């Protein structure tokens, strides 16, 4: 299953049944779904398309939380003049 250059590749379950164990169905949100294809990937694909976007999202959410906390602190302070 290696040798592909794009970083990821999709296979029909019937194509890979003899090479690896793949489930015929999975349960998602309490409902059974049929597995028709599986995706194989290289670590570089996972890094570029999953880990890095998740890290950027985490950073954005963290920045928003920090801004909310800062605004909350400023709104709770008392200024005496």
N, CA, C and O atoms as CSV, one atom per row, in Angstrom:
chain,resi,resn,atom,element,x,y,z
A,1,UNK,N,N,0.818,-1.193,0.000
A,1,UNK,CA,C,0.000,0.000,0.000
A,1,UNK,C,C,0.862,1.256,0.000
A,1,UNK,O,O,0.344,2.369,-0.103
A,2,UNK,N,N,2.158,1.083,0.114
A,2,UNK,CA,C,3.024,2.248,0.040
A,2,UNK,C,C,3.403,2.503,-1.408
A,2,UNK,O,O,2.991,1.766,-2.304
A,3,UNK,N,N,4.189,3.550,-1.636
A,3,UNK,CA,C,4.619,3.842,-2.975
A,3,UNK,C,C,3.847,4.957,-3.630
A,3,UNK,O,O,4.206,5.381,-4.728
A,4,UNK,N,N,2.805,5.447,-3.004
A,4,UNK,CA,C,2.061,6.567,-3.568
A,4,UNK,C,C,2.761,7.865,-3.163
A,4,UNK,O,O,3.369,7.935,-2.095
A,5,UNK,N,N,2.678,8.876,-4.000
A,5,UNK,CA,C,3.429,10.103,-3.753
A,5,UNK,C,C,2.582,11.260,-3.241
A,5,UNK,O,O,3.140,12.240,-2.747
A,6,UNK,N,N,1.277,11.188,-3.339
A,6,UNK,CA,C,0.439,12.330,-2.968
A,6,UNK,C,C,0.321,12.518,-1.464
A,6,UNK,O,O,-0.097,13.585,-1.016
A,7,UNK,N,N,0.669,11.534,-0.690
A,7,UNK,CA,C,0.554,11.655,0.757
A,7,UNK,C,C,-0.638,10.921,1.332
A,7,UNK,O,O,-0.601,10.483,2.482
A,8,UNK,N,N,-1.690,10.781,0.553
A,8,UNK,CA,C,-2.822,9.994,1.004
A,8,UNK,C,C,-3.471,9.318,-0.199
A,8,UNK,O,O,-3.305,9.750,-1.340
A,9,UNK,N,N,-4.200,8.268,0.075
A,9,UNK,CA,C,-4.869,7.539,-0.998
A,9,UNK,C,C,-6.070,6.815,-0.412
A,9,UNK,O,O,-6.034,6.330,0.719
A,10,UNK,N,N,-7.137,6.751,-1.204
A,10,UNK,CA,C,-8.340,6.049,-0.791
A,10,UNK,C,C,-8.401,4.681,-1.454
A,10,UNK,O,O,-8.014,4.515,-2.611
A,11,UNK,N,N,-8.898,3.701,-0.697
A,11,UNK,CA,C,-9.073,2.341,-1.190
A,11,UNK,C,C,-10.474,1.869,-0.838
A,11,UNK,O,O,-10.998,2.201,0.225
A,12,UNK,N,N,-11.075,1.102,-1.723
A,12,UNK,CA,C,-12.310,0.429,-1.379
A,12,UNK,C,C,-11.961,-0.672,-0.386
A,12,UNK,O,O,-10.893,-1.277,-0.479
A,13,UNK,N,N,-12.842,-0.931,0.551
A,13,UNK,CA,C,-12.583,-1.961,1.560
A,13,UNK,C,C,-12.300,-3.299,0.880
A,13,UNK,O,O,-11.443,-4.055,1.335
A,14,UNK,N,N,-13.004,-3.592,-0.192
A,14,UNK,CA,C,-12.785,-4.866,-0.892
A,14,UNK,C,C,-11.386,-4.963,-1.500
A,14,UNK,O,O,-10.873,-6.068,-1.679
A,15,UNK,N,N,-10.757,-3.823,-1.821
A,15,UNK,CA,C,-9.418,-3.832,-2.394
A,15,UNK,C,C,-8.347,-4.202,-1.381
A,15,UNK,O,O,-7.327,-4.787,-1.744
A,16,UNK,N,N,-8.565,-3.872,-0.127
A,16,UNK,CA,C,-7.524,-4.053,0.892
A,16,UNK,C,C,-7.843,-5.156,1.893
A,16,UNK,O,O,-7.083,-5.378,2.836
A,17,UNK,N,N,-8.931,-5.829,1.698
A,17,UNK,CA,C,-9.363,-6.856,2.652
A,17,UNK,C,C,-8.260,-7.887,2.907
A,17,UNK,O,O,-8.121,-8.368,4.032
A,18,UNK,N,N,-7.480,-8.233,1.891
A,18,UNK,CA,C,-6.435,-9.241,2.049
A,18,UNK,C,C,-5.141,-8.669,2.635
A,18,UNK,O,O,-4.263,-9.437,3.027
A,19,UNK,N,N,-4.999,-7.333,2.704
A,19,UNK,CA,C,-3.773,-6.717,3.201
A,19,UNK,C,C,-3.879,-6.215,4.634
A,19,UNK,O,O,-2.882,-6.178,5.355
A,20,UNK,N,N,-5.059,-5.837,5.042
A,20,UNK,CA,C,-5.227,-5.350,6.408
A,20,UNK,C,C,-6.640,-5.590,6.886
A,20,UNK,O,O,-7.536,-5.919,6.109
A,21,UNK,N,N,-6.817,-5.419,8.165
A,21,UNK,CA,C,-8.122,-5.623,8.762
A,21,UNK,C,C,-8.896,-4.314,8.716
A,21,UNK,O,O,-8.446,-3.310,9.268
A,22,UNK,N,N,-10.037,-4.314,8.073
A,22,UNK,CA,C,-10.887,-3.128,7.997
A,22,UNK,C,C,-12.306,-3.529,8.354
A,22,UNK,O,O,-12.822,-4.534,7.866
A,23,UNK,N,N,-12.927,-2.740,9.202
A,23,UNK,CA,C,-14.286,-3.039,9.631
A,23,UNK,C,C,-15.283,-2.783,8.502
A,23,UNK,O,O,-15.084,-1.884,7.685
A,24,UNK,N,N,-16.339,-3.563,8.459
A,24,UNK,CA,C,-17.411,-3.358,7.476
A,24,UNK,C,C,-18.334,-2.221,7.877
A,24,UNK,O,O,-18.966,-1.592,7.028
A,25,UNK,N,N,-18.407,-1.962,9.182
A,25,UNK,CA,C,-19.275,-0.894,9.661
A,25,UNK,C,C,-18.687,-0.296,10.936
A,25,UNK,O,O,-17.890,-0.922,11.634
A,26,UNK,N,N,-19.107,0.930,11.213
A,26,UNK,CA,C,-18.695,1.628,12.434
A,26,UNK,C,C,-19.925,2.326,13.001
A,26,UNK,O,O,-20.902,2.551,12.287
A,27,UNK,N,N,-19.874,2.665,14.276
A,27,UNK,CA,C,-20.961,3.397,14.913
A,27,UNK,C,C,-20.507,4.836,15.107
A,27,UNK,O,O,-19.497,5.096,15.761
A,28,UNK,N,N,-21.265,5.773,14.530
A,28,UNK,CA,C,-20.976,7.197,14.642
A,28,UNK,C,C,-22.227,7.873,15.187
A,28,UNK,O,O,-23.305,7.779,14.601
A,29,UNK,N,N,-22.068,8.553,16.309
A,29,UNK,CA,C,-23.197,9.249,16.952
A,29,UNK,C,C,-24.376,8.309,17.179
A,29,UNK,O,O,-25.531,8.691,16.992
A,30,UNK,N,N,-24.076,7.086,17.581
A,30,UNK,CA,C,-25.124,6.124,17.898
A,30,UNK,C,C,-25.764,5.448,16.704
A,30,UNK,O,O,-26.703,4.669,16.870
A,31,UNK,N,N,-25.276,5.728,15.497
A,31,UNK,CA,C,-25.853,5.123,14.293
A,31,UNK,C,C,-24.787,4.302,13.579
A,31,UNK,O,O,-23.634,4.722,13.473
A,32,UNK,N,N,-25.178,3.135,13.094
A,32,UNK,CA,C,-24.253,2.270,12.368
A,32,UNK,C,C,-24.110,2.749,10.937
A,32,UNK,O,O,-25.100,3.002,10.251
A,33,UNK,N,N,-22.868,2.872,10.493
A,33,UNK,CA,C,-22.564,3.313,9.130
A,33,UNK,C,C,-21.697,2.273,8.438
A,33,UNK,O,O,-20.801,1.695,9.054
A,34,UNK,N,N,-21.959,2.040,7.176
A,34,UNK,CA,C,-21.166,1.096,6.388
A,34,UNK,C,C,-19.851,1.755,5.969
A,34,UNK,O,O,-19.832,2.921,5.576
A,35,UNK,N,N,-18.775,1.017,6.054
A,35,UNK,CA,C,-17.474,1.498,5.604
A,35,UNK,C,C,-17.317,1.073,4.151
A,35,UNK,O,O,-17.327,-0.118,3.840
A,36,UNK,N,N,-17.171,2.048,3.268
A,36,UNK,CA,C,-17.017,1.749,1.850
A,36,UNK,C,C,-15.580,1.928,1.396
A,36,UNK,O,O,-15.080,1.172,0.563
A,37,UNK,N,N,-14.919,2.945,1.956
A,37,UNK,CA,C,-13.531,3.204,1.591
A,37,UNK,C,C,-12.747,3.573,2.843
A,37,UNK,O,O,-13.304,4.049,3.832
A,38,UNK,N,N,-11.446,3.342,2.775
A,38,UNK,CA,C,-10.557,3.779,3.836
A,38,UNK,C,C,-9.485,4.664,3.212
A,38,UNK,O,O,-9.198,4.564,2.019
A,39,UNK,N,N,-8.902,5.525,4.027
A,39,UNK,CA,C,-7.844,6.393,3.541
A,39,UNK,C,C,-6.549,6.042,4.242
A,39,UNK,O,O,-6.501,5.927,5.466
A,40,UNK,N,N,-5.496,5.874,3.449
A,40,UNK,CA,C,-4.163,5.714,4.017
A,40,UNK,C,C,-3.442,7.039,3.810
A,40,UNK,O,O,-3.752,7.779,2.876
A,41,UNK,N,N,-2.487,7.337,4.673
A,41,UNK,CA,C,-1.799,8.622,4.575
A,41,UNK,C,C,-0.368,8.490,5.056
A,41,UNK,O,O,-0.012,7.573,5.796
A,42,UNK,N,N,0.437,9.439,4.609
A,42,UNK,CA,C,1.808,9.552,5.093
A,42,UNK,C,C,1.808,10.551,6.235
A,42,UNK,O,O,0.920,11.399,6.322
A,43,UNK,N,N,2.797,10.455,7.107
A,43,UNK,CA,C,2.886,11.364,8.246
A,43,UNK,C,C,2.944,12.821,7.784
A,43,UNK,O,O,2.373,13.695,8.437
A,44,UNK,N,N,3.622,13.092,6.671
A,44,UNK,CA,C,3.718,14.469,6.170
A,44,UNK,C,C,2.334,15.007,5.782
A,44,UNK,O,O,2.059,16.190,5.983
A,45,UNK,N,N,1.474,14.165,5.238
A,45,UNK,CA,C,0.118,14.581,4.899
A,45,UNK,C,C,-0.637,14.930,6.174
A,45,UNK,O,O,-1.304,15.961,6.250
A,46,UNK,N,N,-0.526,14.066,7.168
A,46,UNK,CA,C,-1.212,14.286,8.443
A,46,UNK,C,C,-0.722,15.578,9.108
A,46,UNK,O,O,-1.517,16.331,9.669
A,47,UNK,N,N,0.571,15.825,9.043
A,47,UNK,CA,C,1.136,17.037,9.628
A,47,UNK,C,C,0.565,18.283,8.957
A,47,UNK,O,O,0.135,19.220,9.630
A,48,UNK,N,N,0.565,18.282,7.631
A,48,UNK,CA,C,0.147,19.467,6.872
A,48,UNK,C,C,-1.359,19.681,6.912
A,48,UNK,O,O,-1.803,20.821,7.046
A,49,UNK,N,N,-2.140,18.652,6.803
A,49,UNK,CA,C,-3.588,18.795,6.683
A,49,UNK,C,C,-4.368,18.608,7.975
A,49,UNK,O,O,-5.561,18.909,8.021
A,50,UNK,N,N,-3.710,18.109,9.040
A,50,UNK,CA,C,-4.439,17.923,10.295
A,50,UNK,C,C,-3.751,18.628,11.471
A,50,UNK,O,O,-4.329,19.519,12.092
A,51,UNK,N,N,-2.508,18.218,11.769
A,51,UNK,CA,C,-1.845,18.765,12.957
A,51,UNK,C,C,-1.661,20.275,12.885
A,51,UNK,O,O,-1.989,20.980,13.839
A,52,UNK,N,N,-1.141,20.787,11.766
A,52,UNK,CA,C,-0.915,22.228,11.658
A,52,UNK,C,C,-2.217,23.029,11.700
A,52,UNK,O,O,-2.278,24.025,12.421
A,53,UNK,N,N,-3.257,22.643,10.966
A,53,UNK,CA,C,-4.526,23.393,11.106
A,53,UNK,C,C,-5.094,23.333,12.523
A,53,UNK,O,O,-5.649,24.320,13.006
A,54,UNK,N,N,-4.963,22.195,13.190
A,54,UNK,CA,C,-5.459,22.089,14.560
A,54,UNK,C,C,-4.667,22.982,15.497
A,54,UNK,O,O,-5.238,23.572,16.414
A,55,UNK,N,N,-3.358,23.091,15.284
A,55,UNK,CA,C,-2.529,23.975,16.105
A,55,UNK,C,C,-2.924,25.434,15.889
A,55,UNK,O,O,-2.977,26.209,16.844
A,56,UNK,N,N,-3.203,25.816,14.631
A,56,UNK,CA,C,-3.637,27.188,14.359
A,56,UNK,C,C,-4.987,27.469,15.020
A,56,UNK,O,O,-5.196,28.543,15.585
A,57,UNK,N,N,-5.893,26.509,14.947
A,57,UNK,CA,C,-7.200,26.666,15.579
A,57,UNK,C,C,-7.054,26.795,17.093
A,57,UNK,O,O,-7.701,27.638,17.714
A,58,UNK,N,N,-6.215,25.971,17.673
A,58,UNK,CA,C,-5.979,26.039,19.111
A,58,UNK,C,C,-5.432,27.411,19.509
A,58,UNK,O,O,-5.844,27.981,20.519
A,59,UNK,N,N,-4.507,27.934,18.713
A,59,UNK,CA,C,-3.934,29.248,18.985
A,59,UNK,C,C,-5.010,30.331,18.916
A,59,UNK,O,O,-5.067,31.204,19.781
A,60,UNK,N,N,-5.865,30.277,17.887
A,60,UNK,CA,C,-6.930,31.274,17.747
A,60,UNK,C,C,-7.904,31.222,18.918
A,60,UNK,O,O,-8.302,32.258,19.449
A,61,UNK,N,N,-8.278,30.028,19.310
A,61,UNK,CA,C,-9.201,29.883,20.446
A,61,UNK,C,C,-8.559,30.400,21.720
A,61,UNK,O,O,-9.216,31.063,22.524
A,62,UNK,N,N,-7.279,30.102,21.911
A,62,UNK,CA,C,-6.557,30.584,23.085
A,62,UNK,C,C,-6.496,32.110,23.100
A,62,UNK,O,O,-6.664,32.730,24.150
A,63,UNK,N,N,-6.257,32.709,21.943
A,63,UNK,CA,C,-6.212,34.170,21.859
A,63,UNK,C,C,-7.572,34.767,22.203
A,63,UNK,O,O,-7.641,35.772,22.911
A,64,UNK,N,N,-8.649,34.165,21.714
A,64,UNK,CA,C,-9.991,34.656,22.021
A,64,UNK,C,C,-10.287,34.563,23.514
A,64,UNK,O,O,-10.868,35.478,24.099
A,65,UNK,N,N,-9.888,33.460,24.121
A,65,UNK,CA,C,-10.111,33.298,25.568
A,65,UNK,C,C,-9.337,34.343,26.352
A,65,UNK,O,O,-9.857,34.921,27.306
A,66,UNK,N,N,-8.092,34.588,25.949
A,66,UNK,CA,C,-7.288,35.601,26.637
A,66,UNK,C,C,-7.923,36.979,26.515
A,66,UNK,O,O,-7.940,37.743,27.481
A,67,UNK,N,N,-8.440,37.300,25.343
A,67,UNK,CA,C,-9.099,38.590,25.153
A,67,UNK,C,C,-10.352,38.696,26.011
A,67,UNK,O,O,-10.623,39.745,26.595
A,68,UNK,N,N,-11.116,37.606,26.088
A,68,UNK,CA,C,-12.327,37.616,26.915
A,68,UNK,C,C,-11.982,37.810,28.380
A,68,UNK,O,O,-12.659,38.560,29.085
A,69,UNK,N,N,-10.936,37.142,28.844
A,69,UNK,CA,C,-10.508,37.273,30.248
A,69,UNK,C,C,-10.036,38.696,30.515
A,69,UNK,O,O,-10.372,39.279,31.546
A,70,UNK,N,N,-9.263,39.255,29.594
A,70,UNK,CA,C,-8.772,40.625,29.763
A,70,UNK,C,C,-9.932,41.605,29.809
A,70,UNK,O,O,-9.932,42.516,30.637
A,71,UNK,N,N,-10.916,41.440,28.945
A,71,UNK,CA,C,-12.081,42.319,28.944
A,71,UNK,C,C,-12.878,42.175,30.232
A,71,UNK,O,O,-13.400,43.151,30.772
A,72,UNK,N,N,-12.962,40.941,30.711
A,72,UNK,CA,C,-13.704,40.692,31.951
A,72,UNK,C,C,-12.998,41.360,33.126
A,72,UNK,O,O,-13.646,41.951,33.989
A,73,UNK,N,N,-11.690,41.269,33.159
A,73,UNK,CA,C,-10.923,41.889,34.249
A,73,UNK,C,C,-11.086,43.406,34.198
A,73,UNK,O,O,-11.281,44.049,35.230
A,74,UNK,N,N,-11.003,43.980,32.987
A,74,UNK,CA,C,-11.156,45.425,32.862
A,74,UNK,C,C,-12.551,45.884,33.265
A,74,UNK,O,O,-12.693,46.951,33.862
A,75,UNK,N,N,-13.559,45.124,32.960
A,75,UNK,CA,C,-14.926,45.524,33.287
A,75,UNK,C,C,-15.226,45.381,34.785
A,75,UNK,O,O,-16.167,45.992,35.293
A,76,UNK,N,N,-14.437,44.583,35.480
A,76,UNK,CA,C,-14.666,44.373,36.909
A,76,UNK,C,C,-13.838,45.310,37.775
A,76,UNK,O,O,-14.015,45.330,38.993
A,77,UNK,N,N,-12.943,46.081,37.182
A,77,UNK,CA,C,-12.111,46.985,37.989
A,77,UNK,C,C,-12.882,48.256,38.297
A,77,UNK,O,O,-13.773,48.671,37.555
A,78,UNK,N,N,-12.524,48.834,39.371
A,78,UNK,CA,C,-13.161,50.073,39.825
A,78,UNK,C,C,-12.126,51.192,39.753
A,78,UNK,O,O,-11.027,51.060,40.293
A,79,UNK,N,N,-12.467,52.264,39.104
A,79,UNK,CA,C,-11.558,53.416,39.013
A,79,UNK,C,C,-12.106,54.545,39.868
A,79,UNK,O,O,-13.238,54.995,39.689
A,80,UNK,N,N,-11.286,54.985,40.790
A,80,UNK,CA,C,-11.679,56.108,41.658
A,80,UNK,C,C,-10.850,57.306,41.227
A,80,UNK,O,O,-9.621,57.256,41.184
A,81,UNK,N,N,-11.552,58.379,40.912
A,81,UNK,CA,C,-10.800,59.587,40.509
A,81,UNK,C,C,-11.193,60.772,41.344
A,81,UNK,O,O,-10.667,61.867,41.147
